[in-house]
Every structure is written in structure tokens, then in C-alpha cells.
């Protein structure tokens, strides 16, 4: 049996790490309800490479 519902898995990628030129990219994987939040998500999460909280945006 497959999962039913509106929850989908998304990938969040750090937007500030690209701007600073630090090599690599840090990503988080989470879920969201596509009915309640149809637009792309933005969350503040911790980036261990930059050692601070940064804005993470949903990527496709």
C-alpha cells in the first residue's frame, strides 16, 4: 500500500552559500503539505560550513 495524502518530500538548499563562493552546497530534506503551501518554501536552518543560520529555499 502506498502513502495517501498531500504530503510531498522536498529539498531545501542554502542560498547564502552560493553567494559567498564557498565550495559545495548544503541541503536539508523535509516534507510539506502541498495543499496548504503550494508555493516554494523558505526556512531558516543551520549551515555547518558557514557556522550560522541561513535562509534555505526549496529547489525542484
C-alpha positions in Angstrom: 0.0 0.0 0.0 1.3 3.4 -0.9 1.0 6.5 1.2 -2.1 8.6 0.6 -2.4 12.3 1.2 -1.0 15.6 0.1 2.5 15.4 1.8 5.4 15.5 -0.6 9.2 15.3 0.1 11.2 18.5 -0.8 14.8 19.5 -0.8 16.0 22.8 0.8 19.3 24.3 -0.4 21.3 27.1 1.2 21.0 30.4 -0.8 23.8 32.3 1.0 26.4 29.7 0.4 26.2 30.2 -3.3 26.6 34.0 -2.9 29.7 33.7 -0.7 31.5 31.3 -3.1 32.1 28.5 -0.5 32.6 25.2 -2.3 29.8 22.6 -2.3 26.2 23.1 -1.1 24.4 22.1 2.0 20.9 20.6 1.7 18.1 19.5 4.0 15.3 17.1 3.1 11.8 17.6 4.6 8.2 17.2 3.8 5.4 19.7 3.2 1.7 19.6 2.6 1.2 20.8 -1.0 -2.4 21.9 -0.4 -1.5 24.2 2.5 1.7 25.6 1.0 1.5 25.4 -2.8 4.4 28.0 -3.2 8.1 27.2 -2.7 9.1 27.2 1.0 11.8 29.3 2.6 13.1 28.3 6.1 16.0 29.5 8.3 18.2 26.5 9.1 21.7 26.0 10.4 24.6 25.8 7.9 27.6 23.9 9.4 30.0 25.1 6.8 29.2 28.8 7.4 28.6 28.2 11.1 25.4 30.3 11.2 21.7 30.2 10.5 20.9 31.0 6.8 17.9 31.0 4.5 17.2 27.8 2.7 15.0 27.8 -0.4 13.1 24.9 -1.9 14.6 23.5 -5.1 13.0 21.4 -7.7 
